[in-house]
């Protein structure tokens, strides 16, 4: 009879998430050498003129009166494009041949007339501070040209957009402009090399690493040559494909490492497990194929041999494969078997560690897994052996050690057996314990009890770990404490004693 644990499951390719509704389509107009009309001579119009000319447009301004700001913008030599003032009101005829039309008017009637004339002429238009009469909008801009970032709230909260712009300004070094300009200058030279597509992509990955490591540097032709020299020896391997084992963490996407994000954004194919959250997958390159190859304890699972074969086959075909695993791939993630498969096949591989569930849960609970006076070591064990039962070779004396913190992975089906064996080996039944489900996720749930009582408690749904040790009695959770109504009293985890009935927190 086939057990549920042995139920077959085939890898399933999942579609990339569809784009959700956009208030505005973000686009960047190429305006060099193109004619743009601005109707109005106010200070607000002057700022749009300066912006358009900086983008290379030949701006023609029509207004009966010109503000001091407009006169100053016209008198200054723009970094690109040109500005020409016409001391007369606009007419429908001047819209012909324009790439864009911008108006600055006091009344809705004037704005409506301008938008209507622009639509007849087939010219996209914008009316300053009147979103109802705009075919497009201007966002708050971070200028590291040719690297440009624009932020829009669809006119709902311009002050908010400006605040976000300020944050991004602080994050993006001014030197990125030089690196972006170097990329533009080097692109044609790179195409003239004999590098393959994958080799050129590797060059740009090395370029990005160099820019991030030295953001305020002055990239030169010597840097191009150095990056090219670094790329060429690795280009062959890039064409042959590779495997990267990536730890996705327990669920909170903010626990992803920068290296994990870079791997996801350069992947051709992502083989991911059931425990990987949607929010983590959102960091993946949109063009990457996504294949669910889930293995679930005591449930339908893809055979490890099939996952290995799929992973190796994709890499052999030249794909950059990311094997994405919940938590840390090196902690009960069968990474050893997949590494062996890559080695035997001669496939290049690397491992990107992740935050394992124990670390993520401990962080959320404000719990140190070690304590110099209470817990001198931490041990991770599994409650789910190769055949789905409790492993036979657990060192029960170490589990009973009062100076250890024990974390049991995949414990739900065997917790009763585990507890009985540990208590028989001398573990104090009053030892504090925690069962944590969906660690670090919005639906995280914690049950606190003594280890003697935990097996009789109703455990939460979802992937669960159990922590055992004296340090568990000091666990607190600020998020849960606030929910309890009295932040000073602490959560039930901190209030309850280990030998009480189990406490449940949602």
C-alpha positions in Angstrom: 0.0 0.0 0.0 1.4 3.4 -1.0 1.6 5.8 1.9 0.7 9.5 1.6 4.4 10.2 2.1 5.2 8.3 -1.1 2.4 9.8 -3.2 4.0 10.9 -6.5 4.0 14.5 -7.6 5.4 15.9 -10.8 7.1 19.3 -11.2 4.6 21.9 -12.2 5.5 25.0 -14.1 3.8 28.1 -12.8 3.2 31.2 -14.7 4.9 34.4 -13.6 2.5 36.7 -11.7 0.4 38.9 -13.9 0.8 42.6 -13.7 -1.6 44.1 -11.2 -3.6 47.3 -12.1 -1.4 50.4 -12.8 -2.8 53.9 -12.1 -0.4 55.1 -14.8 1.9 53.5 -17.3 5.5 54.6 -16.5 7.2 55.5 -19.7 10.2 57.6 -20.6 9.9 59.8 -23.7 12.9 60.2 -26.0 12.7 63.9 -26.8 16.1 64.8 -28.3 15.5 67.0 -31.3 11.7 66.9 -30.9 9.4 69.8 -30.7 7.3 70.3 -27.5 4.8 73.0 -26.9 4.3 74.8 -23.5 1.3 77.0 -23.2 1.7 79.5 -20.3 4.4 81.6 -18.9 4.0 81.0 -15.1 6.7 79.7 -12.7 5.0 76.3 -12.8 5.3 76.3 -16.5 8.9 77.4 -16.3 9.8 74.3 -14.3 8.3 72.1 -17.0 10.2 74.0 -19.6 13.5 73.4 -17.8 12.7 69.7 -17.4 11.8 69.3 -21.0 14.8 71.1 -22.3 17.1 69.0 -20.0 15.6 66.0 -21.8 16.7 67.3 -25.1 13.5 68.8 -26.4 13.2 71.9 -28.5 10.6 73.7 -26.3 8.4 76.5 -27.7 6.6 78.6 -25.1 3.5 80.5 -26.0 2.2 83.1 -23.4 1.0 86.7 -23.4 3.0 87.3 -20.2 6.2 85.6 -19.2 7.2 85.3 -15.5 10.6 86.1 -14.2 11.3 82.4 -13.8 10.4 81.7 -17.4 12.6 84.5 -18.6 15.5 83.1 -16.5 15.0 79.6 -17.9 15.0 80.9 -21.4 18.1 83.0 -20.8 20.1 80.2 -19.3 21.8 77.8 -21.7 20.0 74.4 -21.2 22.3 71.3 -20.9 20.4 69.9 -23.9 17.6 71.0 -26.2 16.5 74.6 -26.6 13.9 77.1 -25.4 12.2 79.6 -27.6 9.7 82.2 -26.3 6.6 83.4 -28.2 5.0 86.4 -26.6 1.5 85.4 -27.8 -1.2 83.0 -26.8 -1.2 79.5 -28.2 -3.5 78.4 -31.1 -4.5 75.0 -32.3 -2.2 75.3 -35.3 1.0 75.5 -33.2 0.3 71.9 -32.0 1.0 70.4 -35.4 4.2 68.3 -35.3 4.6 68.4 -31.5 5.7 65.4 -29.6 4.1 66.6 -26.4 2.0 69.6 -25.2 2.0 71.1 -21.7 -0.3 73.8 -20.5 -0.5 75.9 -17.4 -3.9 77.5 -16.9 -6.0 79.0 -14.1 -9.4 77.7 -15.1 -10.8 74.3 -16.0 -12.4 75.8 -19.2 -8.9 76.8 -20.5 -7.6 73.3 -19.6 -10.5 71.6 -21.3 -10.0 73.6 -24.5 -6.2 72.9 -24.5 -6.7 69.1 -24.0 -9.4 68.9 -26.7 -7.2 70.7 -29.2 -4.2 68.4 -28.4 -6.4 65.3 -28.8 -7.5 66.6 -32.2 -3.9 67.1 -33.2 -2.9 63.6 -31.8 -0.5 65.1 -29.3 -0.3 63.7 -25.7 -1.0 66.6 -23.3 -0.5 67.5 -19.7 -2.1 70.4 -17.8 -0.2 71.5 -14.7 -2.0 70.6 -11.4 -5.1 69.6 -13.2 -5.0 65.7 -13.4 -8.5 65.5 -15.0 -7.1 67.1 -18.1 -3.9 65.1 -18.4 -3.0 62.3 -20.8 0.2 61.7 -18.9 1.8 63.0 -15.7 5.2 64.1 -14.4 6.6 62.1 -11.5 9.0 63.1 -8.8 12.5 62.6 -10.3 15.8 61.2 -9.1 18.3 62.3 -11.7 21.4 60.1 -12.1 21.2 60.4 -15.9 21.2 58.3 -17.8 19.9 56.5 -14.8 16.6 58.2 -14.0 14.0 57.2 -11.4 10.5 58.6 -11.5 7.9 58.3 -8.7 4.2 58.8 -9.3 1.1 58.7 -7.0 -1.3 59.5 -9.9 -1.7 62.9 -8.4 -3.1 61.5 -5.1 -0.2 62.5 -2.8 2.5 64.7 -4.4 4.1 65.4 -1.0 4.3 61.6 -0.4 6.0 61.1 -3.8 8.5 63.9 -2.9 9.3 62.1 0.4 9.9 58.9 -1.4 12.1 60.7 -3.9 14.2 62.1 -1.0 14.6 58.6 0.4 15.8 57.3 -3.0 18.1 60.3 -3.5 19.8 59.3 -0.3 20.1 55.7 -1.3 21.5 56.3 -4.8 25.1 57.6 -4.9 25.7 60.5 -7.3 28.5 58.4 -8.9 25.9 56.0 -10.3 25.4 58.6 -13.1 29.0 58.0 -14.2 28.6 54.3 -14.1 25.4 54.5 -16.2 27.1 56.8 -18.7 30.0 54.3 -18.9 27.5 51.5 -19.6 26.0 53.5 -22.4 29.5 54.2 -23.9 30.7 50.6 -23.5 27.6 48.8 -24.9 28.6 49.0 -28.6 32.2 48.0 -27.7 31.0 44.9 -25.9 28.8 43.8 -28.8 31.9 43.9 -31.0 33.6 41.2 -28.8 33.2 37.5 -29.5 31.3 37.0 -26.2 28.0 35.1 -26.4 24.8 36.4 -25.1 25.4 34.7 -21.7 28.9 36.0 -21.7 27.7 39.6 -22.3 25.2 39.1 -19.5 28.0 38.0 -17.2 29.9 41.1 -18.1 27.1 43.3 -17.0 26.7 41.4 -13.8 30.4 42.0 -13.1 29.9 45.6 -14.1 27.0 45.9 -11.6 29.1 44.4 -8.9 31.9 46.8 -9.6 29.5 49.8 -9.6 27.9 48.8 -6.3 31.3 48.2 -4.7 32.8 51.5 -5.9 29.7 53.8 -6.5 31.7 57.0 -6.6 34.5 55.8 -8.8 35.4 57.2 -12.2 35.0 54.2 -14.6 37.5 54.4 -17.5 38.5 52.3 -20.5 40.9 50.5 -18.2 37.9 49.4 -16.1 36.2 48.1 -19.2 39.3 46.1 -20.2 39.6 44.7 -16.7 36.0 43.6 -16.6 36.3 42.0 -20.0 39.4 40.1 -18.9 37.5 38.9 -15.8 34.5 37.9 -18.0 36.3 35.9 -20.7 37.6 33.0 -18.6 34.1 32.5 -17.1 32.1 33.0 -20.3 32.4 29.3 -21.2 30.9 28.3 -17.9 28.1 30.8 -18.3 27.2 29.2 -21.6 27.1 25.7 -20.0 24.6 26.8 -17.4 24.8 26.6 -13.6 22.9 25.8 -10.4 22.5 28.1 -7.4 21.0 26.7 -4.3 19.3 29.7 -2.6 17.9 29.9 0.9 14.6 31.8 0.7 14.3 32.2 4.5 11.2 31.2 6.5 8.8 33.5 4.6 9.4 37.1 5.4 10.8 38.5 2.1 12.8 41.2 4.0 15.0 38.4 5.4 16.3 37.6 1.9 20.0 38.3 1.5 21.2 40.7 -1.2 23.0 37.8 -2.8 19.8 35.8 -2.9 18.0 38.7 -4.6 20.7 38.9 -7.2 20.5 35.2 -7.9 16.7 35.4 -8.3 17.0 38.4 -10.6 19.5 36.6 -12.9 17.8 33.2 -13.1 16.5 31.6 -16.2 14.6 28.9 -14.3 13.6 28.7 -10.7 12.8 25.4 -9.1 11.0 26.2 -5.8 9.4 24.4 -2.9 6.0 24.7 -1.3 7.4 26.6 1.6 8.7 29.5 -0.5 6.3 32.4 -0.1 4.8 34.4 -3.0 6.4 37.5 -1.6 9.8 36.0 -2.0 9.1 34.9 -5.6 8.1 38.5 -6.4 11.8 39.3 -6.3 12.5 36.9 -9.2 13.3 38.0 -12.7 9.9 38.3 -14.5 11.1 36.3 -17.5 12.3 33.4 -15.5 10.4 30.1 -15.7 9.1 29.0 -12.4 8.6 25.3 -11.6 7.1 24.0 -8.3 9.0 20.9 -7.3 7.6 20.8 -3.8 8.4 18.2 -1.2 5.9 18.2 1.7 6.3 16.1 4.8 3.7 13.3 4.9 2.1 14.6 1.7 2.5 14.4 -2.1 6.1 15.1 -3.1 8.3 15.2 -6.1 10.9 12.5 -5.9 14.4 13.8 -5.1 15.9 11.9 -8.0 13.5 13.6 -10.4 14.3 17.1 -9.0 18.0 16.3 -9.4 17.6 15.2 -12.9 15.5 18.2 -13.9 17.9 20.6 -12.2 21.0 19.0 -14.0 19.2 18.7 -17.3 18.2 22.4 -17.3 21.7 23.5 -16.4 23.2 21.3 -19.1 21.0 23.0 -21.6 22.7 26.3 -20.7 20.2 27.6 -18.2 21.0 29.5 -15.0 19.0 27.4 -12.5 18.1 28.7 -9.1 17.0 25.9 -6.7 15.0 27.9 -4.2 14.4 26.4 -0.8 12.5 27.6 2.3 14.8 28.5 5.2 18.5 27.6 4.7 19.2 25.0 2.0 21.9 23.5 4.2 19.5 22.8 7.1 17.3 19.8 6.4 17.0 21.0 2.8 18.6 18.0 1.0 21.2 20.3 -0.3 23.8 17.6 0.0 22.0 15.4 -2.5 21.6 18.2 -5.0 25.2 19.3 -4.6 26.3 15.7 -5.2 24.2 15.6 -8.4 25.8 18.7 -9.7 29.3 17.4 -8.9 28.7 14.1 -10.6 27.3 15.9 -13.7 30.1 18.5 -13.8 27.7 21.4 -13.3 29.0 24.6 -11.8 27.1 25.4 -8.6 27.1 27.7 -5.6 25.1 28.0 -2.4 23.5 31.1 -1.0 22.7 30.6 2.6 19.3 31.7 4.0 17.8 32.5 7.4 16.7 29.2 8.8 13.3 29.0 10.5 14.8 28.7 14.0 16.7 32.0 13.5 13.7 33.8 12.0 11.3 32.6 14.7 13.8 33.5 17.5 14.2 37.0 16.1 10.5 37.6 16.1 10.1 36.3 19.6 13.0 38.3 21.0 14.6 35.0 22.0 18.3 34.3 22.1 18.9 30.6 21.4 22.1 30.7 23.5 22.7 32.2 26.9 26.0 32.1 28.7 24.4 31.0 32.0 21.6 28.8 30.6 22.2 27.5 27.1 25.8 26.8 26.0 24.8 25.2 22.7 22.1 24.9 20.1 21.2 21.7 18.2 18.9 21.2 15.2 17.3 17.8 14.8 14.6 16.5 12.6 11.5 14.7 13.7 11.0 13.4 10.2 13.4 10.7 9.0 14.0 9.3 5.5 10.9 7.1 5.7 8.7 9.6 7.4 9.1 8.2 10.9 11.0 9.5 13.8 14.8 8.9 13.1 16.4 6.0 15.0 19.7 7.6 15.6 18.9 10.7 17.6 21.2 11.3 20.6 18.6 11.4 23.3 21.1 12.2 26.0 21.9 15.4 24.2 18.2 16.2 23.9 17.9 15.8 27.7 20.9 18.1 28.3 19.5 21.1 30.4 22.2 23.3 29.0 21.1 22.9 25.3 18.5 24.6 23.2 17.0 22.0 20.8 15.1 22.9 17.7 13.0 20.2 16.1 12.2 20.5 12.4 9.2 18.7 10.9 8.0 17.5 14.3 4.2 17.4 14.0 3.6 13.7 13.2 6.2 12.4 15.6 6.1 14.9 18.5 4.5 12.4 20.9 7.2 9.8 20.2 9.9 12.4 20.3 8.7 13.7 23.7 8.4 10.2 25.2 11.9 9.3 24.1 13.4 12.6 25.4 11.6 12.3 28.8 12.8 8.7 29.1 16.3 9.9 28.5 16.1 12.4 31.4 14.6 15.6 29.9 12.8 17.5 32.6 9.1 17.6 31.7 8.8 21.1 33.0 11.4 22.4 30.4 9.8 25.3 28.5 8.9 24.7 24.9 7.4 26.5 21.9 5.7 25.3 18.8 5.9 28.0 16.1 4.0 27.7 12.8 4.6 29.9 9.7 7.5 31.6 11.4 8.0 35.3 10.3 4.9 35.3 8.2 1.8 37.4 8.8 -0.1 34.2 10.0 2.7 33.2 12.4 1.2 31.3 15.4 2.9 30.2 18.6 1.9 27.7 21.2 3.8 27.8 24.5 3.9 25.0 27.0 6.2 22.7 29.0 7.6 20.0 26.9 5.7 17.5 29.0 2.4 19.1 27.9 3.2 20.2 24.4 2.4 16.9 22.7 -1.2 17.1 24.1 -1.7 20.7 22.8 -3.4 21.4 19.6 -0.6 22.5 17.3 -1.1 25.3 14.8 -1.5 24.7 11.1 1.3 25.2 8.7 5.0 24.4 8.7 6.1 24.1 12.3 9.2 23.9 14.4 9.4 23.1 18.1 12.0 24.8 20.4 12.9 23.2 23.7 15.1 24.7 26.4 15.2 27.0 29.4 15.7 30.0 27.1 12.2 29.5 25.7 10.7 30.6 29.0 12.0 34.1 28.4 10.5 34.4 24.9 8.6 37.6 24.2 7.1 39.0 21.0 6.5 42.7 20.7 4.0 42.3 18.0 1.9 39.9 20.0 2.4 42.0 23.2 0.7 45.0 21.5 -2.1 42.8 20.4 -2.7 41.7 24.0 -3.8 45.2 25.0 -1.2 45.9 27.7 2.3 46.4 26.2 3.9 46.5 29.6 2.5 43.2 30.8 4.2 41.3 27.9 2.6 38.6 25.8 1.2 35.3 27.3 4.5 33.8 26.2 6.4 35.9 28.7 3.7 35.9 31.4 3.0 32.1 31.4 5.1 29.7 33.3 6.4 26.6 31.6 4.4 24.1 33.6 1.0 25.8 32.9 -1.4 24.6 30.3 -0.3 25.7 26.8 -0.8 29.3 25.8 -1.8 30.1 22.2 -1.0 33.3 20.4 -2.3 34.3 17.0 
